[in-house]
Amino acid sequence: MRPENRLNDLEPKRWIRFQKSWFVHNPPARSEDLLLHPAKFPETMVQEFIEFFTKRGQVVLDPMVGTGSTLVACHRAGRRGIGIELNARYAQVARQRIDALAMPMPFEPGGLDPAPEQVVVTGDARKLDEMGLPQIDYCITSPPYWDMLKRKGFETQRRRKDLNLDVTYSDSPQDLGNIAEYYRFLEELVGIYRKVHTLLRPRAYLTVIVKNVKKGGKMYPLAWELGKRLGDFYVLKDEKIWCQDNQVLAPYGMFYSWVSNTHHHYCLNFQKER
């Protein structure tokens, strides 16, 4: 007799496949309306995490939702999503994307379930405790990778500028991506995840998609430091390595210095114990 699945709705084969510690995911090309955001993450990938860490109908939070990838994934997976976004333009794009999807979704053979509710809140994630949010069953998010979007010289940034697309998230002083001092940025980020912790139900999970960053000839171990610091009040359960093997290689430091092409991200999975 198969034991009760208390975590998700997956069959054993999908459960086991997800437990692999690394995966390759090359997202499809973005539609024109989504090119505005300079660092969107793929809803196709987010949906796999949501479907592993929740059951249908449960509530998922993304405190930095951008243009709404997490909410699109929630809709497709039959979960209720709440997204917080500081940038009003991105929040509006997220609402438009959800409105365009607001049709019943087929979840069971022979029937239709009502479309799950998705909510976009324009606001600062540092004020999560003031937003009157319900208890959360799972949180998945990808924070700014410090102020790396402000780094000069990236070919992709130059191309985006030529197309009149955003190369940074915003000019707002409230934007974490505009904090120049690394450890201040890290403290602000840790503070947000402390507030997420109070909203999560006991035994619920948090996934943070992040990577280490390089600046001024030095690597800053953002992913590793988040793992250590959040481990003070969550349990760090494991990491999954997201690899992108379709990125163009650049000759950084050619013939004089070691500078890697970093084409992987860490998906850090934490659990709230009680």
Buried (B, 14 or more C-beta within 10 A) or exposed (E): EEEEEEEBBBEEEBEEEBEEEEBEBEBEEEEEEBBBBBBBBBBBBBBBBBBBBBBBEBBBBBBBBBBBBBBBBBBBBBBBBBBBBBBEBBBBBBBBBBEEBEEEBEBEEEEEEEBBBBBBBBBBBBEBEEBEBEEBBBBBBBBBBBBBBBEEEEEEBEEBEEEEEBBBBBEEEBBBBBBEEBEEBBEBBBEBBBBBBEBBEEEBBBBBBBBBBBEEEEEBEBBBBBBEBBEEBBEBEEBBBBEEEEEEEEEEEEEEEEBEEBBBBBBBBBBBEE
